[in-house]
Amino acid sequence: MRQVVLDTETTGLDPKSGHRIIEIGCVELENRKLTGRHYHQYINPQRQVEDGAIEVHGITNEFLADKPIFAQIADDFMAFCEGAELVIHNAPFDVGFINAELKLLGSPRWQNVNAHCSVLDTLALAREKHPGQKNNLDALCKRYFVDNSQRDLHGALLDAEILADVYLLMTGGQTDLGLAQGGEGQNSEKSKQVQGEAASAVIRRLSPNRHPLKIIQASEQELDAHQSMLELLQKSAGKHFW
């Protein structure tokens, strides 16, 4: 399964008002593992970036002046994404902008991103898993202990890398033992201890080129010993054996 975690930065909030994409960042996942492949491009939007947008991402009109326009990078960008599931936080926003750019392009090959990719919205997924809570990317980083200390400003590639970590944790099984709901006394103190240890931890990606873990099979003697222990426990526990 190939997935592309994607983020964009824009000149403003609404493509229907003529706002354009100024940065695209993508990282690739293959079978839920980062491959090390990525796509990153700044884009000259052929219009001014709003002051409010610059405050969010820090990308100025002067910086973008010598960057390629979308028409010059569209083939490479779409080729990177084609056939993948796009993983996007608040997908309607980014997909709306990409489709607006493709419409302006007027290419018979690339007309709508949904015709070339499926889309997974991690914001909708987070709201389903954590109803009534903040589910922006910073809140999810805090909830899943993902290091976002470098995220002073929004940036498409950095945000895509962070979202990849959050997505894998959010969909990878149990990450919270629920000890915060424990009772009084010892259980409550243990909960505080575990929460404190977790709060000091961050998730850091391992290299995609690392050697696979060695699989060690149990020997026949170990399997026999295990079975004997299970039988002993069953006799001791009687009908209450798990």
SEZA-878635 format. One record per residue (C-alpha): x, y, z; residue number from 1. Coordinates in Angstrom, 3 decimals. Example, Ala and Ser with C-alpha at 12.3 -4.5 7.8 and 13.67 -1.06 7.14 Angstrom:
<rs>
<r><u>12.300</u><v>-4.500</v><w>7.800</w><num>1</num></r>
<r><u>13.670</u><v>-1.060</v><w>7.140</w><num>2</num></r>
</rs>
This chain:
<rs>
<r><u>0.000</u><v>0.000</v><w>0.000</w><num>1</num></r>
<r><u>1.489</u><v>3.318</v><w>-1.100</w><num>2</num></r>
<r><u>0.526</u><v>6.516</v><w>0.693</w><num>3</num></r>
<r><u>1.679</u><v>10.104</v><w>0.251</w><num>4</num></r>
<r><u>1.375</u><v>12.381</v><w>3.276</w><num>5</num></r>
<r><u>0.797</u><v>15.858</v><w>1.859</w><num>6</num></r>
<r><u>0.589</u><v>19.467</v><w>2.994</w><num>7</num></r>
<r><u>0.393</u><v>22.806</v><w>1.203</w><num>8</num></r>
<r><u>0.895</u><v>26.474</v><w>2.036</w><num>9</num></r>
<r><u>-1.115</u><v>29.108</v><w>0.193</w><num>10</num></r>
<r><u>-1.489</u><v>32.841</v><w>-0.426</w><num>11</num></r>
<r><u>-4.789</u><v>32.892</v><w>1.491</w><num>12</num></r>
<r><u>-7.749</u><v>30.792</v><w>2.521</w><num>13</num></r>
<r><u>-10.006</u><v>30.423</v><w>-0.521</w><num>14</num></r>
<r><u>-9.071</u><v>29.336</v><w>-4.061</w><num>15</num></r>
<r><u>-12.440</u><v>30.657</v><w>-5.271</w><num>16</num></r>
<r><u>-11.137</u><v>34.136</v><w>-4.390</w><num>17</num></r>
<r><u>-8.074</u><v>33.589</v><w>-6.566</w><num>18</num></r>
<r><u>-5.692</u><v>32.366</v><w>-3.892</w><num>19</num></r>
<r><u>-2.936</u><v>30.010</v><w>-4.999</w><num>20</num></r>
<r><u>-0.568</u><v>27.347</v><w>-3.702</w><num>21</num></r>
<r><u>2.950</u><v>28.564</v><w>-2.829</w><num>22</num></r>
<r><u>4.480</u><v>25.416</v><w>-1.295</w><num>23</num></r>
<r><u>3.862</u><v>21.676</v><w>-1.541</w><num>24</num></r>
<r><u>5.466</u><v>19.091</v><w>0.749</w><num>25</num></r>
<r><u>4.991</u><v>15.319</v><w>0.514</w><num>26</num></r>
<r><u>6.541</u><v>12.251</v><w>2.156</w><num>27</num></r>
<r><u>6.004</u><v>8.697</v><w>0.967</w><num>28</num></r>
<r><u>4.849</u><v>5.710</v><w>3.003</w><num>29</num></r>
<r><u>5.018</u><v>2.155</v><w>1.700</w><num>30</num></r>
<r><u>3.178</u><v>-0.428</v><w>3.792</w><num>31</num></r>
<r><u>3.112</u><v>2.072</v><w>6.683</w><num>32</num></r>
<r><u>6.859</u><v>2.635</v><w>6.563</w><num>33</num></r>
<r><u>8.616</u><v>5.850</v><w>5.555</w><num>34</num></r>
<r><u>10.589</u><v>5.193</v><w>2.378</w><num>35</num></r>
<r><u>12.772</u><v>8.306</v><w>2.522</w><num>36</num></r>
<r><u>11.305</u><v>9.580</v><w>-0.758</w><num>37</num></r>
<r><u>9.740</u><v>13.017</v><w>-0.670</w><num>38</num></r>
<r><u>8.557</u><v>15.818</v><w>-2.917</w><num>39</num></r>
<r><u>9.037</u><v>19.479</v><w>-1.989</w><num>40</num></r>
<r><u>8.543</u><v>22.593</v><w>-4.075</w><num>41</num></r>
<r><u>8.047</u><v>26.335</v><w>-3.597</w><num>42</num></r>
<r><u>5.825</u><v>27.934</v><w>-6.253</w><num>43</num></r>
<r><u>5.454</u><v>31.450</v><w>-7.622</w><num>44</num></r>
<r><u>1.697</u><v>32.074</v><w>-7.240</w><num>45</num></r>
<r><u>1.635</u><v>34.947</v><w>-9.771</w><num>46</num></r>
<r><u>-0.151</u><v>37.097</v><w>-7.196</w><num>47</num></r>
<r><u>0.528</u><v>38.674</v><w>-3.803</w><num>48</num></r>
<r><u>0.614</u><v>36.613</v><w>-0.604</w><num>49</num></r>
<r><u>-1.726</u><v>38.028</v><w>2.033</w><num>50</num></r>
<r><u>-0.100</u><v>39.518</v><w>5.141</w><num>51</num></r>
<r><u>-2.122</u><v>37.191</v><w>7.375</w><num>52</num></r>
<r><u>-0.829</u><v>34.150</v><w>5.474</w><num>53</num></r>
<r><u>2.776</u><v>35.362</v><w>5.756</w><num>54</num></r>
<r><u>2.321</u><v>35.553</v><w>9.528</w><num>55</num></r>
<r><u>1.363</u><v>31.850</v><w>9.491</w><num>56</num></r>
<r><u>4.047</u><v>30.390</v><w>7.215</w><num>57</num></r>
<r><u>6.646</u><v>33.168</v><w>6.858</w><num>58</num></r>
<r><u>6.908</u><v>32.791</v><w>3.062</w><num>59</num></r>
<r><u>7.254</u><v>36.222</v><w>1.471</w><num>60</num></r>
<r><u>6.517</u><v>37.552</v><w>-2.003</w><num>61</num></r>
<r><u>10.210</u><v>38.377</v><w>-2.459</w><num>62</num></r>
<r><u>11.207</u><v>34.782</v><w>-1.680</w><num>63</num></r>
<r><u>8.748</u><v>33.393</v><w>-4.233</w><num>64</num></r>
<r><u>9.621</u><v>35.797</v><w>-7.043</w><num>65</num></r>
<r><u>12.147</u><v>33.484</v><w>-8.744</w><num>66</num></r>
<r><u>10.338</u><v>30.192</v><w>-8.068</w><num>67</num></r>
<r><u>8.652</u><v>28.170</v><w>-10.839</w><num>68</num></r>
<r><u>4.942</u><v>28.584</v><w>-11.509</w><num>69</num></r>
<r><u>2.544</u><v>25.675</v><w>-10.930</w><num>70</num></r>
<r><u>2.377</u><v>24.802</v><w>-14.637</w><num>71</num></r>
<r><u>6.125</u><v>24.108</v><w>-14.589</w><num>72</num></r>
<r><u>5.983</u><v>21.657</v><w>-11.673</w><num>73</num></r>
<r><u>2.549</u><v>20.055</v><w>-12.174</w><num>74</num></r>
<r><u>3.754</u><v>16.953</v><w>-14.037</w><num>75</num></r>
<r><u>6.437</u><v>16.085</v><w>-11.471</w><num>76</num></r>
<r><u>4.089</u><v>16.711</v><w>-8.544</w><num>77</num></r>
<r><u>1.201</u><v>14.693</v><w>-9.942</w><num>78</num></r>
<r><u>3.516</u><v>11.875</v><w>-11.039</w><num>79</num></r>
<r><u>4.775</u><v>11.608</v><w>-7.448</w><num>80</num></r>
<r><u>1.218</u><v>11.367</v><w>-6.116</w><num>81</num></r>
<r><u>-0.442</u><v>9.311</v><w>-8.840</w><num>82</num></r>
<r><u>-1.966</u><v>6.031</v><w>-7.658</w><num>83</num></r>
<r><u>-1.312</u><v>6.726</v><w>-3.972</w><num>84</num></r>
<r><u>-3.648</u><v>7.364</v><w>-1.083</w><num>85</num></r>
<r><u>-3.139</u><v>10.991</v><w>-0.072</w><num>86</num></r>
<r><u>-3.023</u><v>11.474</v><w>3.708</w><num>87</num></r>
<r><u>-3.931</u><v>15.100</v><w>4.461</w><num>88</num></r>
<r><u>-4.974</u><v>16.989</v><w>7.588</w><num>89</num></r>
<r><u>-8.143</u><v>18.892</v><w>6.683</w><num>90</num></r>
<r><u>-8.100</u><v>17.348</v><w>3.216</w><num>91</num></r>
<r><u>-10.903</u><v>19.466</v><w>1.662</w><num>92</num></r>
<r><u>-8.696</u><v>22.565</v><w>2.028</w><num>93</num></r>
<r><u>-5.608</u><v>21.148</v><w>0.278</w><num>94</num></r>
<r><u>-7.527</u><v>19.124</v><w>-2.308</w><num>95</num></r>
<r><u>-9.622</u><v>22.181</v><w>-3.132</w><num>96</num></r>
<r><u>-6.493</u><v>24.211</v><w>-3.806</w><num>97</num></r>
<r><u>-4.834</u><v>21.453</v><w>-5.854</w><num>98</num></r>
<r><u>-7.944</u><v>20.987</v><w>-7.992</w><num>99</num></r>
<r><u>-8.178</u><v>24.752</v><w>-8.501</w><num>100</num></r>
<r><u>-4.571</u><v>24.775</v><w>-9.727</w><num>101</num></r>
<r><u>-5.240</u><v>21.844</v><w>-12.079</w><num>102</num></r>
<r><u>-8.310</u><v>23.615</v><w>-13.454</w><num>103</num></r>
<r><u>-6.250</u><v>26.725</v><w>-14.187</w><num>104</num></r>
<r><u>-3.663</u><v>24.500</v><w>-15.842</w><num>105</num></r>
<r><u>-6.244</u><v>23.325</v><w>-18.367</w><num>106</num></r>
<r><u>-4.374</u><v>20.075</v><w>-19.003</w><num>107</num></r>
<r><u>-6.363</u><v>17.127</v><w>-20.398</w><num>108</num></r>
<r><u>-4.037</u><v>14.829</v><w>-18.437</w><num>109</num></r>
<r><u>-4.484</u><v>16.320</v><w>-14.943</w><num>110</num></r>
<r><u>-8.022</u><v>17.568</v><w>-14.359</w><num>111</num></r>
<r><u>-8.905</u><v>16.485</v><w>-10.826</w><num>112</num></r>
<r><u>-6.670</u><v>14.981</v><w>-8.142</w><num>113</num></r>
<r><u>-9.460</u><v>12.607</v><w>-7.058</w><num>114</num></r>
<r><u>-9.269</u><v>10.892</v><w>-10.452</w><num>115</num></r>
<r><u>-5.668</u><v>9.899</v><w>-9.755</w><num>116</num></r>
<r><u>-5.544</u><v>9.378</v><w>-5.982</w><num>117</num></r>
<r><u>-7.735</u><v>8.360</v><w>-3.085</w><num>118</num></r>
<r><u>-7.809</u><v>10.739</v><w>-0.115</w><num>119</num></r>
<r><u>-7.731</u><v>10.143</v><w>3.649</w><num>120</num></r>
<r><u>-8.587</u><v>13.126</v><w>5.865</w><num>121</num></r>
<r><u>-6.722</u><v>12.774</v><w>9.177</w><num>122</num></r>
<r><u>-8.708</u><v>15.647</v><w>10.700</w><num>123</num></r>
<r><u>-11.949</u><v>13.721</v><w>10.193</w><num>124</num></r>
<r><u>-10.231</u><v>10.608</v><w>11.547</w><num>125</num></r>
<r><u>-8.979</u><v>12.476</v><w>14.626</w><num>126</num></r>
<r><u>-12.429</u><v>13.943</v><w>15.311</w><num>127</num></r>
<r><u>-13.883</u><v>10.444</v><w>15.185</w><num>128</num></r>
<r><u>-11.263</u><v>9.089</v><w>17.587</w><num>129</num></r>
<r><u>-11.192</u><v>12.124</v><w>19.904</w><num>130</num></r>
<r><u>-14.627</u><v>13.794</v><w>19.808</w><num>131</num></r>
<r><u>-14.955</u><v>17.103</v><w>21.603</w><num>132</num></r>
<r><u>-11.185</u><v>17.650</v><w>21.785</w><num>133</num></r>
<r><u>-8.769</u><v>19.867</v><w>19.879</w><num>134</num></r>
<r><u>-7.591</u><v>17.976</v><w>16.816</w><num>135</num></r>
<r><u>-5.309</u><v>20.402</v><w>15.031</w><num>136</num></r>
<r><u>-1.815</u><v>19.125</v><w>14.237</w><num>137</num></r>
<r><u>-0.175</u><v>20.714</v><w>17.287</w><num>138</num></r>
<r><u>-2.807</u><v>19.205</v><w>19.608</w><num>139</num></r>
<r><u>-2.309</u><v>15.771</v><w>18.049</w><num>140</num></r>
<r><u>1.468</u><v>16.074</v><w>18.428</w><num>141</num></r>
<r><u>0.966</u><v>16.712</v><w>22.131</w><num>142</num></r>
<r><u>-1.532</u><v>13.855</v><w>22.468</w><num>143</num></r>
<r><u>0.709</u><v>11.322</v><w>20.714</w><num>144</num></r>
<r><u>4.050</u><v>12.689</v><w>22.023</w><num>145</num></r>
<r><u>5.406</u><v>13.651</v><w>18.600</w><num>146</num></r>
<r><u>8.252</u><v>16.156</v><w>18.651</w><num>147</num></r>
<r><u>7.145</u><v>19.340</v><w>16.864</w><num>148</num></r>
<r><u>9.626</u><v>21.659</v><w>18.562</w><num>149</num></r>
<r><u>10.925</u><v>22.859</v><w>15.173</w><num>150</num></r>
<r><u>7.455</u><v>24.004</v><w>14.106</w><num>151</num></r>
<r><u>7.654</u><v>27.715</v><w>14.898</w><num>152</num></r>
<r><u>5.990</u><v>28.486</v><w>11.556</w><num>153</num></r>
<r><u>3.934</u><v>26.314</v><w>9.251</w><num>154</num></r>
<r><u>5.945</u><v>24.682</v><w>6.472</w><num>155</num></r>
<r><u>4.580</u><v>22.143</v><w>4.008</w><num>156</num></r>
<r><u>7.384</u><v>19.575</v><w>4.124</w><num>157</num></r>
<r><u>7.916</u><v>19.764</v><w>7.891</w><num>158</num></r>
<r><u>4.167</u><v>19.539</v><w>8.499</w><num>159</num></r>
<r><u>3.934</u><v>16.528</v><w>6.164</w><num>160</num></r>
<r><u>6.735</u><v>14.780</v><w>8.073</w><num>161</num></r>
<r><u>5.059</u><v>15.520</v><w>11.413</w><num>162</num></r>
<r><u>1.665</u><v>14.413</v><w>10.106</w><num>163</num></r>
<r><u>3.200</u><v>11.125</v><w>8.942</w><num>164</num></r>
<r><u>4.333</u><v>10.416</v><w>12.519</w><num>165</num></r>
<r><u>0.946</u><v>11.402</v><w>13.958</w><num>166</num></r>
<r><u>-0.974</u><v>9.353</v><w>11.394</w><num>167</num></r>
<r><u>1.073</u><v>6.203</v><w>12.015</w><num>168</num></r>
<r><u>0.572</u><v>6.517</v><w>15.782</w><num>169</num></r>
<r><u>-3.111</u><v>7.395</v><w>15.501</w><num>170</num></r>
<r><u>-3.804</u><v>4.335</v><w>13.341</w><num>171</num></r>
<r><u>-1.215</u><v>1.951</v><w>14.749</w><num>172</num></r>
<r><u>-2.967</u><v>0.614</v><w>17.836</w><num>173</num></r>
<r><u>-3.177</u><v>1.477</v><w>21.514</w><num>174</num></r>
<r><u>-1.042</u><v>4.412</v><w>22.645</w><num>175</num></r>
<r><u>-2.909</u><v>5.360</v><w>25.854</w><num>176</num></r>
<r><u>-3.471</u><v>2.818</v><w>28.619</w><num>177</num></r>
<r><u>-6.177</u><v>4.993</v><w>30.115</w><num>178</num></r>
<r><u>-4.439</u><v>5.147</v><w>33.487</w><num>179</num></r>
<r><u>-5.520</u><v>8.756</v><w>33.887</w><num>180</num></r>
<r><u>-8.972</u><v>7.427</v><w>34.716</w><num>181</num></r>
<r><u>-7.671</u><v>5.364</v><w>37.636</w><num>182</num></r>
<r><u>-9.056</u><v>5.592</v><w>41.148</w><num>183</num></r>
<r><u>-7.628</u><v>6.998</v><w>44.343</w><num>184</num></r>
<r><u>-4.536</u><v>5.931</v><w>46.252</w><num>185</num></r>
<r><u>-1.873</u><v>3.786</v><w>44.706</w><num>186</num></r>
<r><u>-3.511</u><v>3.511</v><w>41.274</w><num>187</num></r>
<r><u>-3.845</u><v>7.285</v><w>41.046</w><num>188</num></r>
<r><u>-0.188</u><v>7.788</v><w>42.024</w><num>189</num></r>
<r><u>0.878</u><v>5.190</v><w>39.478</w><num>190</num></r>
<r><u>-1.154</u><v>7.006</v><w>36.839</w><num>191</num></r>
<r><u>0.645</u><v>10.279</v><w>37.590</w><num>192</num></r>
<r><u>4.009</u><v>8.528</v><w>37.374</w><num>193</num></r>
<r><u>3.210</u><v>6.964</v><w>33.984</w><num>194</num></r>
<r><u>1.841</u><v>10.235</v><w>32.636</w><num>195</num></r>
<r><u>4.986</u><v>12.053</v><w>33.767</w><num>196</num></r>
<r><u>7.210</u><v>9.505</v><w>32.047</w><num>197</num></r>
<r><u>5.143</u><v>9.714</v><w>28.868</w><num>198</num></r>
<r><u>5.180</u><v>13.504</v><w>28.866</w><num>199</num></r>
<r><u>8.977</u><v>13.508</v><w>28.839</w><num>200</num></r>
<r><u>9.095</u><v>11.176</v><w>25.834</w><num>201</num></r>
<r><u>8.839</u><v>12.068</v><w>22.165</w><num>202</num></r>
<r><u>8.441</u><v>9.944</v><w>19.077</w><num>203</num></r>
<r><u>11.472</u><v>9.967</v><w>16.808</w><num>204</num></r>
<r><u>11.551</u><v>8.186</v><w>13.466</w><num>205</num></r>
<r><u>14.015</u><v>5.373</v><w>12.874</w><num>206</num></r>
<r><u>16.008</u><v>5.340</v><w>9.670</w><num>207</num></r>
<r><u>14.132</u><v>3.621</v><w>6.802</w><num>208</num></r>
<r><u>17.468</u><v>1.967</v><w>5.910</w><num>209</num></r>
<r><u>17.850</u><v>0.233</v><w>9.264</w><num>210</num></r>
<r><u>18.392</u><v>-3.540</v><w>9.285</w><num>211</num></r>
<r><u>15.205</u><v>-5.570</v><w>9.859</w><num>212</num></r>
<r><u>14.775</u><v>-7.093</v><w>13.294</w><num>213</num></r>
<r><u>15.945</u><v>-10.672</v><w>13.617</w><num>214</num></r>
<r><u>13.114</u><v>-13.171</v><w>14.181</w><num>215</num></r>
<r><u>13.998</u><v>-15.816</v><w>16.782</w><num>216</num></r>
<r><u>11.725</u><v>-18.851</v><w>16.928</w><num>217</num></r>
<r><u>11.139</u><v>-20.714</v><w>20.163</w><num>218</num></r>
<r><u>12.850</u><v>-24.117</v><w>20.421</w><num>219</num></r>
<r><u>10.913</u><v>-27.355</v><w>20.994</w><num>220</num></r>
<r><u>12.147</u><v>-27.417</v><w>24.604</w><num>221</num></r>
<r><u>10.898</u><v>-23.864</v><w>25.176</w><num>222</num></r>
<r><u>7.529</u><v>-24.668</v><w>23.615</w><num>223</num></r>
<r><u>7.205</u><v>-27.766</v><w>25.842</w><num>224</num></r>
<r><u>8.106</u><v>-25.727</v><w>28.929</w><num>225</num></r>
<r><u>5.552</u><v>-23.085</v><w>27.956</w><num>226</num></r>
<r><u>2.828</u><v>-25.692</v><w>27.526</w><num>227</num></r>
<r><u>3.681</u><v>-27.267</v><w>30.891</w><num>228</num></r>
<r><u>3.393</u><v>-23.870</v><w>32.568</w><num>229</num></r>
<r><u>0.000</u><v>-23.251</v><w>30.953</w><num>230</num></r>
<r><u>-1.249</u><v>-26.630</v><w>32.166</w><num>231</num></r>
<r><u>0.024</u><v>-25.874</v><w>35.693</w><num>232</num></r>
<r><u>-1.725</u><v>-22.498</v><w>35.694</w><num>233</num></r>
<r><u>-4.932</u><v>-24.061</v><w>34.445</w><num>234</num></r>
<r><u>-4.928</u><v>-26.597</v><w>37.252</w><num>235</num></r>
<r><u>-4.270</u><v>-23.846</v><w>39.823</w><num>236</num></r>
<r><u>-6.914</u><v>-21.470</v><w>38.484</w><num>237</num></r>
<r><u>-9.612</u><v>-24.019</v><w>37.730</w><num>238</num></r>
<r><u>-12.625</u><v>-22.560</v><w>35.981</w><num>239</num></r>
<r><u>-11.245</u><v>-19.017</v><w>36.372</w><num>240</num></r>
<r><u>-8.365</u><v>-19.705</v><w>33.995</w><num>241</num></r>
<r><u>-8.255</u><v>-17.084</v><w>31.271</w><num>242</num></r>
</rs>
